[in-house]
């Protein structure tokens, strides 16, 4: 990643985790980490079943020195890749890591703060078994909300519609370019 992308990711992580902690209205801890995928900063909390849940943000794609025009695309992951949280799973009263559901949202950096309250609503709906209470997302997503709520015990992937349009536009722009 370019130094600018690393700074942007670091700043967005900080902003998102702080907004997430405030919006969750629960005890949320935030770890320090690096911009690397092997040691990401993350937010974690215990749900009503005393299971450890976690949220982290990483760069799905980012510009780098070899491909500076590569789009900067983020992923927000909830309960994805349980192995990376083994060191934080020592919370008092923790009964283990929540492996019953995962969610991952792919979006553009400028969308991420808008999605934080919606992600909190999604998390709370899974924790309370009221998946039908999930409001519409702040920006259209490529997945149907009913698909997200129906997969209550599965892994769910979603992408913002703005990201899909951005990727489609970039593909159209490069089709006519000489090889």
C-alpha positions in Angstrom: 0.0 0.0 0.0 1.1 3.5 -0.6 1.9 5.6 2.5 -1.2 7.7 1.8 -3.4 4.6 1.7 -1.8 3.4 5.0 -2.6 6.7 6.7 -6.1 6.7 5.3 -6.8 3.2 6.5 -5.3 3.9 10.0 -7.4 7.1 10.3 -10.6 5.4 9.2 -10.0 2.5 11.6 -9.7 4.9 14.5 -12.8 6.9 13.5 -14.9 3.8 12.8 -13.9 2.0 16.0 -14.6 5.0 18.1 -18.0 5.6 16.4 -18.7 1.8 16.7 -18.0 1.8 20.4 -20.3 4.8 21.1 -23.1 3.4 18.9 -23.0 -0.1 20.3 -23.8 1.3 23.8 -21.9 -1.7 25.2 -18.4 -2.3 26.5 -16.3 -2.4 23.4 -12.6 -2.7 23.5 -10.3 -1.6 20.7 -6.9 -3.2 20.2 -3.9 -1.4 18.8 -2.4 -2.9 15.7 -0.7 -2.1 12.5 -2.0 -1.6 9.0 -0.9 -5.0 8.0 -3.5 -7.8 7.7 -1.6 -10.0 10.1 -2.0 -7.7 13.1 -5.0 -5.4 12.5 -6.5 -3.1 15.1 -9.9 -4.3 15.9 -12.9 -3.7 18.1 -14.3 -6.6 20.3 -17.1 -7.1 22.7 -19.1 -9.8 24.5 -22.6 -10.5 23.3 -25.7 -11.5 25.4 -24.4 -15.2 25.4 -21.0 -14.0 26.7 -19.4 -14.9 23.4 -16.6 -12.8 22.0 -17.4 -10.9 18.8 -15.1 -8.7 16.9 -15.1 -6.2 14.0 -12.1 -5.1 12.0 -11.4 -3.2 8.9 -8.9 -4.0 6.2 -7.9 -3.0 2.7 -9.4 -5.4 0.2 -7.5 -3.6 -2.6 -5.3 -0.5 -2.3 -2.9 1.4 -4.5 0.7 0.5 -4.1 4.0 1.4 -5.8 3.6 -1.1 -8.6 -0.1 -0.4 -9.3 -0.8 3.2 -8.1 -4.1 3.4 -9.9 -5.5 0.3 -8.1 -8.8 1.3 -6.4 -8.9 1.7 -2.6 -11.6 -0.7 -1.5 -12.2 -1.6 2.2 -13.8 -4.5 3.9 -15.6 -4.4 7.3 -15.6 -7.9 8.8 -17.5 -9.1 11.8 -16.4 -12.4 13.4 -14.3 -13.3 10.3 -11.2 -15.5 10.8 -11.5 -16.4 14.4 -7.8 -17.4 14.7 -6.7 -13.7 14.7 -8.5 -13.0 18.0 -7.0 -15.8 20.1 -4.9 -13.3 22.1 -7.9 -11.1 23.0 -10.2 -13.9 23.9 -9.2 -13.7 27.5 -12.1 -11.4 28.5 -13.6 -11.9 31.9 -16.7 -14.1 31.6 -16.0 -15.0 28.0 -17.4 -18.4 27.0 -15.5 -18.5 23.7 -15.5 -16.9 20.3 -18.7 -16.5 18.4 -18.4 -18.8 15.4 -22.2 -18.9 14.7 -22.2 -16.0 12.2 -19.9 -13.9 10.1 -20.6 -10.8 8.0 -18.4 -8.9 5.6 -19.2 -5.7 3.8 -17.1 -4.4 0.9 -17.2 -0.7 0.3 -15.4 2.5 -0.7 -13.6 4.5 2.0 -16.0 7.4 1.8 -19.0 5.1 2.6 -17.6 3.5 5.8 -18.7 6.0 8.4 -22.2 6.1 7.1 -22.5 2.3 7.5 -21.4 2.1 11.2 -24.8 2.6 12.7 -26.3 0.1 10.3 -23.6 -2.5 11.1 -24.4 -2.0 14.8 -28.1 -2.6 14.1 -27.2 -5.7 12.2 -25.1 -7.0 15.1 -27.7 -6.3 17.6 -30.4 -8.0 15.5 -28.2 -11.2 15.4 -27.6 -11.0 19.1 -31.3 -10.7 19.9 -32.8 -13.0 17.2 -34.8 -10.1 15.8 -33.2 -10.1 12.3 -36.4 -8.6 10.9 -35.6 -5.3 12.6 -32.6 -4.4 10.5 -33.3 -1.1 8.8 -32.4 -0.3 5.3 -28.6 0.4 4.8 -27.6 4.1 4.4 -26.5 3.4 0.9 -27.8 0.6 -1.4 -26.0 -2.7 -1.2 -25.8 -5.5 -3.8 -27.3 -8.0 -1.4 -31.0 -8.2 -0.6 -31.6 -7.4 3.1 -33.8 -10.5 3.4 -30.8 -12.6 2.2 -28.7 -11.1 5.0 -31.3 -11.7 7.7 -32.1 -15.2 6.4 -28.5 -16.3 6.8 -28.7 -15.9 10.5 -26.2 -18.7 11.2 -24.1 -18.4 8.1 -21.4 -16.3 6.5 -22.8 -13.3 4.7 -21.0 -11.1 2.2 -22.3 -7.9 0.9 -21.0 -5.0 -1.2 -22.2 -1.4 -1.6 -23.9 -0.6 -4.9 -21.7 2.5 -5.2 -18.6 0.1 -5.1 -20.2 -2.0 -7.8 -20.8 1.0 -10.0 -17.3 2.2 -9.4 -15.8 -1.1 -10.4 -18.1 -1.3 -13.5 -17.1 2.2 -14.6 -13.4 1.4 -14.2 -13.8 -1.7 -16.2 -15.5 0.2 -19.0 -12.7 2.8 -19.0 -10.0 0.2 -19.4 -11.7 -1.9 -22.1 -10.7 0.5 -24.9 -7.2 1.1 -23.6 -4.2 -0.3 -25.6 -2.5 -3.3 -24.1 
